[in-house]
Amino acid sequence: MARTNVVKFNWLALMICIALGAPILSMAALTCCQVKPTLEACKCFARNGGDSVPQDCCYEAMNLKNNIISSGKDTIAACHCIQEAASKIPDINATAFSIIPQSCGIRLPFNFRLGMNCDSL
């Protein structure tokens, strides 16, 4: 009987910690993992270019703008993540990479450029 009460108390304590910690976690800084879907969706176009940017790339770039970048700190973090990932794409086509937001009709607070200065945003 006492063991059951301990389990119930531990479960209740865990739920309270989760409930109290959720607002704090939602205020955490943007991570590169949150930007990764955009980079993955746009990687082939950034390498090879083409007639038009793939729809999934535009969708993820729009998601980045609307749902992920919510503050100046997030903008700088997203810029650094994109710049770092772009530098790791072998044989990246700098022109194709740079036209992604504009071709998707998206205005981001930064351009997709290999040499962008993220800290000046």
MDAnalysis code that builds the backbone (N, CA, C; Angstrom):
import MDAnalysis as mda
import numpy as np

u = mda.Universe.empty(363, n_residues=121, atom_resindex=np.repeat(np.arange(121), 3), trajectory=True)
u.add_TopologyAttr("name", ["N", "CA", "C"] * 121)
u.add_TopologyAttr("resid", np.arange(1, 122))
u.add_TopologyAttr("resname", ["MET", "ALA", "ARG", "THR", "ASN", "VAL", "VAL", "LYS", "PHE", "ASN", "TRP", "LEU", "ALA", "LEU", "MET", "ILE", "CYS", "ILE", "ALA", "LEU", "GLY", "ALA", "PRO", "ILE", "LEU", "SER", "MET", "ALA", "ALA", "LEU", "THR", "CYS", "CYS", "GLN", "VAL", "LYS", "PRO", "THR", "LEU", "GLU", "ALA", "CYS", "LYS", "CYS", "PHE", "ALA", "ARG", "ASN", "GLY", "GLY", "ASP", "SER", "VAL", "PRO", "GLN", "ASP", "CYS", "CYS", "TYR", "GLU", "ALA", "MET", "ASN", "LEU", "LYS", "ASN", "ASN", "ILE", "ILE", "SER", "SER", "GLY", "LYS", "ASP", "THR", "ILE", "ALA", "ALA", "CYS", "HIS", "CYS", "ILE", "GLN", "GLU", "ALA", "ALA", "SER", "LYS", "ILE", "PRO", "ASP", "ILE", "ASN", "ALA", "THR", "ALA", "PHE", "SER", "ILE", "ILE", "PRO", "GLN", "SER", "CYS", "GLY", "ILE", "ARG", "LEU", "PRO", "PHE", "ASN", "PHE", "ARG", "LEU", "GLY", "MET", "ASN", "CYS", "ASP", "SER", "LEU"])
u.atoms.positions = np.array([
    [0.823, -1.186, 0.000],
    [0.000, 0.000, 0.000],
    [0.873, 1.258, 0.000],
    [1.894, 1.283, 0.822],
    [2.774, 2.447, 0.896],
    [3.519, 2.630, -0.421],
    [3.889, 1.531, -1.059],
    [4.591, 1.604, -2.332],
    [3.699, 2.241, -3.400],
    [2.426, 1.926, -3.408],
    [1.478, 2.511, -4.354],
    [1.387, 4.018, -4.158],
    [1.374, 4.475, -2.917],
    [1.312, 5.908, -2.649],
    [2.580, 6.623, -3.116],
    [3.723, 5.961, -2.968],
    [4.980, 6.548, -3.417],
    [4.973, 6.695, -4.941],
    [4.496, 5.670, -5.643],
    [4.431, 5.715, -7.104],
    [3.495, 6.832, -7.545],
    [2.326, 6.939, -6.888],
    [1.375, 8.005, -7.223],
    [1.990, 9.372, -6.968],
    [2.701, 9.527, -5.860],
    [3.326, 10.806, -5.535],
    [4.396, 11.156, -6.563],
    [5.218, 10.181, -6.938],
    [6.264, 10.423, -7.935],
    [5.654, 10.807, -9.286],
    [4.574, 10.133, -9.646],
    [3.902, 10.446, -10.903],
    [3.346, 11.869, -10.871],
    [2.722, 12.236, -9.778],
    [2.161, 13.570, -9.615],
    [3.279, 14.624, -9.652],
    [4.368, 14.353, -8.974],
    [5.498, 15.288, -8.963],
    [6.058, 15.472, -10.370],
    [6.155, 14.383, -11.133],
    [6.645, 14.461, -12.503],
    [5.717, 15.317, -13.355],
    [4.422, 15.124, -13.224],
    [3.454, 15.897, -14.008],
    [3.524, 17.386, -13.656],
    [3.693, 17.700, -12.402],
    [3.808, 19.097, -11.987],
    [5.074, 19.721, -12.568],
    [6.187, 18.998, -12.539],
    [7.439, 19.513, -13.112],
    [7.299, 19.766, -14.606],
    [6.642, 18.857, -15.300],
    [6.442, 19.034, -16.736],
    [5.569, 20.258, -16.992],
    [4.496, 20.380, -16.238],
    [3.578, 21.511, -16.431],
    [4.260, 22.841, -16.138],
    [5.055, 22.888, -15.096],
    [5.732, 24.133, -14.744],
    [6.898, 24.433, -15.677],
    [7.517, 23.406, -16.217],
    [8.679, 23.604, -17.077],
    [8.330, 23.890, -18.522],
    [7.118, 23.574, -18.969],
    [6.739, 23.766, -20.368],
    [6.892, 25.208, -20.840],
    [6.422, 26.206, -20.086],
    [6.608, 27.580, -20.568],
    [8.083, 27.974, -20.679],
    [8.897, 27.487, -19.790],
    [10.322, 27.797, -19.835],
    [10.952, 27.169, -21.070],
    [10.569, 25.918, -21.372],
    [11.128, 25.244, -22.539],
    [10.696, 25.926, -23.823],
    [9.483, 26.463, -23.856],
    [9.028, 27.112, -25.074],
    [9.773, 28.416, -25.335],
    [10.436, 28.967, -24.329],
    [11.188, 30.196, -24.501],
    [12.654, 29.926, -24.830],
    [13.007, 28.654, -24.949],
    [14.398, 28.308, -25.227],
    [14.802, 28.830, -26.592],
    [16.089, 29.062, -26.775],
    [16.611, 29.592, -28.036],
    [16.442, 28.568, -29.153],
    [16.343, 29.075, -30.350],
    [16.222, 28.245, -31.529],
    [17.467, 27.378, -31.675],
    [17.280, 26.165, -32.134],
    [18.409, 25.261, -32.354],
    [18.512, 24.920, -33.840],
    [19.658, 24.459, -34.241],
    [19.842, 24.065, -35.636],
    [18.951, 22.879, -36.006],
    [18.567, 22.082, -35.045],
    [17.654, 20.967, -35.318],
    [16.310, 21.474, -35.831],
    [15.883, 22.648, -35.363],
    [14.625, 23.218, -35.831],
    [14.754, 23.750, -37.251],
    [15.943, 24.090, -37.664],
    [16.192, 24.635, -38.997],
    [16.478, 23.512, -39.992],
    [16.854, 22.350, -39.497],
    [17.281, 21.236, -40.340],
    [16.268, 20.839, -41.423],
    [14.940, 20.788, -41.148],
    [14.018, 20.418, -42.233],
    [14.112, 21.348, -43.445],
    [14.336, 22.629, -43.207],
    [14.484, 23.580, -44.315],
    [15.726, 23.245, -45.123],
    [16.799, 22.973, -44.417],
    [18.064, 22.684, -45.102],
    [17.980, 21.388, -45.894],
    [17.355, 20.383, -45.322],
    [17.226, 19.099, -46.011],
    [16.349, 19.238, -47.255],
    [15.245, 19.970, -47.142],
    [14.328, 20.126, -48.268],
    [14.947, 20.931, -49.409],
    [15.890, 21.792, -49.101],
    [16.472, 22.690, -50.103],
    [17.846, 22.249, -50.595],
    [18.392, 21.191, -50.033],
    [19.767, 20.798, -50.346],
    [19.992, 20.493, -51.826],
    [19.104, 19.740, -52.444],
    [19.299, 19.382, -53.860],
    [19.253, 20.614, -54.749],
    [18.315, 21.519, -54.487],
    [18.251, 22.734, -55.294],
    [19.493, 23.585, -55.067],
    [19.945, 23.673, -53.832],
    [21.136, 24.468, -53.526],
    [22.371, 23.910, -54.234],
    [22.383, 22.630, -54.477],
    [23.506, 22.000, -55.180],
    [23.393, 22.147, -56.694],
    [22.202, 21.847, -57.202],
    [22.037, 21.692, -58.646],
    [21.307, 22.832, -59.342],
    [20.602, 23.680, -58.578],
    [19.798, 24.716, -59.203],
    [18.627, 24.089, -59.934],
    [18.099, 24.788, -60.906],
    [16.980, 24.268, -61.686],
    [16.041, 25.373, -62.097],
    [14.957, 24.984, -62.765],
    [13.991, 25.955, -63.260],
    [13.191, 26.597, -62.139],
    [12.878, 25.817, -61.117],
    [12.105, 26.364, -59.996],
    [12.488, 25.648, -58.709],
    [12.324, 26.367, -57.622],
    [12.628, 25.805, -56.304],
    [11.536, 24.783, -55.975],
    [11.902, 23.600, -55.499],
    [10.898, 22.592, -55.162],
    [9.903, 23.100, -54.112],
    [8.685, 22.647, -54.251],
    [7.609, 23.089, -53.364],
    [7.903, 22.767, -51.902],
    [8.499, 21.600, -51.618],
    [8.795, 21.254, -50.224],
    [9.854, 22.178, -49.640],
    [10.774, 22.643, -50.455],
    [11.787, 23.604, -50.004],
    [11.102, 24.923, -49.637],
    [10.217, 25.402, -50.512],
    [9.494, 26.649, -50.226],
    [8.630, 26.512, -48.983],
    [7.977, 25.361, -48.844],
    [7.135, 25.137, -47.666],
    [7.966, 25.213, -46.389],
    [9.113, 24.556, -46.377],
    [9.955, 24.560, -45.179],
    [10.554, 25.940, -44.918],
    [10.900, 26.675, -45.966],
    [11.410, 28.032, -45.781],
    [10.319, 28.936, -45.197],
    [9.076, 28.755, -45.650],
    [7.957, 29.525, -45.106],
    [7.711, 29.134, -43.647],
    [7.829, 27.858, -43.350],
    [7.687, 27.392, -41.970],
    [8.756, 28.016, -41.084],
    [9.959, 28.083, -41.587],
    [11.060, 28.719, -40.861],
    [10.690, 30.162, -40.524],
    [10.183, 30.864, -41.494],
    [9.829, 32.271, -41.300],
    [8.660, 32.430, -40.323],
    [7.602, 31.666, -40.521],
    [6.367, 31.871, -39.762],
    [6.341, 31.226, -38.388],
    [6.981, 30.091, -38.233],
    [6.810, 29.326, -37.004],
    [8.056, 29.172, -36.152],
    [9.213, 29.431, -36.704],
    [10.434, 29.154, -35.955],
    [11.146, 30.432, -35.544],
    [11.297, 31.351, -36.469],
    [11.990, 32.596, -36.147],
    [11.007, 33.526, -35.446],
    [11.199, 33.724, -34.164],
    [10.243, 34.536, -33.407],
    [10.896, 35.725, -32.704],
    [12.208, 35.840, -32.803],
    [12.883, 36.949, -32.142],
    [14.191, 37.251, -32.860],
    [14.816, 38.350, -32.464],
    [16.112, 38.696, -33.038],
    [17.156, 37.630, -32.784],
    [17.126, 37.047, -31.580],
    [18.072, 35.972, -31.251],
    [17.853, 34.768, -32.162],
    [16.570, 34.433, -32.408],
    [16.251, 33.311, -33.284],
    [16.723, 33.578, -34.708],
    [16.587, 34.815, -35.157],
    [17.017, 35.180, -36.507],
    [18.515, 34.958, -36.661],
    [19.273, 35.409, -35.697],
    [20.729, 35.247, -35.743],
    [21.099, 33.765, -35.676],
    [20.436, 33.015, -34.801],
    [20.719, 31.580, -34.675],
    [20.380, 30.847, -35.970],
    [19.218, 31.148, -36.573],
    [18.831, 30.500, -37.825],
    [19.822, 30.834, -38.926],
    [20.246, 32.073, -38.984],
    [21.230, 32.504, -39.973],
    [22.527, 31.709, -39.828],
    [23.013, 31.578, -38.607],
    [24.247, 30.803, -38.372],
    [24.060, 29.339, -38.762],
    [22.907, 28.767, -38.431],
    [22.648, 27.361, -38.765],
    [22.648, 27.155, -40.271],
    [21.967, 28.056, -40.985],
    [21.893, 27.946, -42.437],
    [23.266, 28.137, -43.056],
    [23.996, 29.102, -42.570],
    [25.340, 29.368, -43.104],
    [26.266, 28.173, -42.864],
    [26.205, 27.619, -41.671],
    [27.054, 26.466, -41.345],
    [26.700, 25.263, -42.209],
    [25.409, 24.996, -42.343],
    [24.981, 23.846, -43.144],
    [25.345, 24.038, -44.611],
    [25.181, 25.245, -45.116],
    [25.518, 25.519, -46.520],
    [26.997, 25.288, -46.781],
    [27.821, 25.615, -45.812],
    [29.262, 25.423, -46.001],
    [29.641, 23.943, -46.064],
    [28.731, 23.077, -45.613],
    [29.007, 21.638, -45.623],
    [28.420, 20.926, -46.839],
    [27.658, 21.658, -47.676],
    [27.091, 21.043, -48.870],
    [28.171, 21.024, -49.942],
    [28.581, 19.818, -50.365],
    [29.643, 19.755, -51.374],
    [29.160, 20.337, -52.705],
    [30.010, 21.086, -53.352],
    [29.712, 21.667, -54.667],
    [28.426, 22.495, -54.676],
    [28.214, 23.285, -53.631],
    [27.009, 24.113, -53.569],
    [27.039, 25.149, -54.691],
    [25.889, 25.380, -55.275],
    [25.715, 26.392, -56.311],
    [25.290, 27.664, -55.580],
    [26.217, 28.599, -55.398],
    [25.960, 29.795, -54.601],
    [24.788, 30.610, -55.138],
    [24.637, 30.658, -56.448],
    [23.532, 31.408, -57.052],
    [22.198, 30.739, -56.738],
    [22.120, 29.443, -56.933],
    [20.878, 28.715, -56.637],
    [20.535, 28.846, -55.158],
    [21.523, 28.715, -54.303],
    [21.309, 28.836, -52.863],
    [20.759, 30.212, -52.514],
    [21.296, 31.242, -53.133],
    [20.922, 32.606, -52.775],
    [19.514, 32.995, -53.222],
    [18.975, 32.335, -54.241],
    [17.652, 32.732, -54.741],
    [16.493, 31.973, -54.093],
    [16.785, 31.071, -53.190],
    [15.717, 30.248, -52.610],
    [14.607, 31.096, -51.982],
    [14.883, 31.964, -51.016],
    [13.760, 32.707, -50.411],
    [12.985, 33.549, -51.427],
    [13.694, 34.292, -52.243],
    [13.042, 35.169, -53.229],
    [12.204, 34.355, -54.215],
    [12.721, 33.242, -54.685],
    [11.991, 32.408, -55.640],
    [10.745, 31.791, -55.022],
    [10.756, 31.638, -53.718],
    [9.589, 31.106, -53.006],
    [8.622, 32.222, -52.593],
    [8.998, 33.478, -52.857],
    [8.148, 34.601, -52.472],
    [8.189, 34.881, -50.986],
    [9.310, 34.567, -50.353],
    [9.448, 34.708, -48.901],
    [10.460, 35.798, -48.597],
    [10.094, 36.661, -47.679],
    [11.028, 37.696, -47.215],
    [11.509, 37.298, -45.827],
    [12.747, 36.851, -45.773],
    [13.378, 36.513, -44.499],
    [14.207, 37.703, -44.028],
    [14.516, 37.768, -42.751],
    [15.329, 38.874, -42.260],
    [16.803, 38.775, -42.661],
    [17.156, 37.780, -43.462],
    [18.516, 37.614, -43.964],
    [18.446, 36.920, -45.314],
    [19.502, 37.025, -46.085],
    [19.593, 36.363, -47.380],
    [20.318, 35.040, -47.218],
    [20.094, 34.145, -48.159],
    [20.848, 32.904, -48.188],
    [22.109, 33.184, -48.999],
    [23.170, 33.539, -48.327],
    [24.447, 33.777, -48.989],
    [25.538, 33.033, -48.223],
    [26.485, 32.548, -48.920],
    [27.571, 31.801, -48.277],
    [28.381, 32.692, -47.332],
    [28.551, 33.955, -47.657],
    [29.368, 34.838, -46.833],
    [28.561, 35.814, -46.000],
    [27.307, 35.474, -45.669],
    [26.489, 36.438, -44.932],
    [27.030, 36.642, -43.527],
    [26.893, 37.864, -43.042],
    [27.341, 38.210, -41.693],
    [26.132, 38.153, -40.763],
    [25.947, 37.017, -40.118],
    [24.763, 36.798, -39.275],
    [24.755, 37.701, -38.035],
    [25.907, 38.061, -37.557],
    [25.965, 38.857, -36.316],
    [25.558, 40.307, -36.528],
    [25.423, 40.724, -37.783],
    [25.026, 42.118, -38.035],
    [23.516, 42.266, -38.225],
    [22.779, 41.195, -38.051],
    [21.319, 41.265, -38.235],
    [20.645, 42.009, -37.107],
])
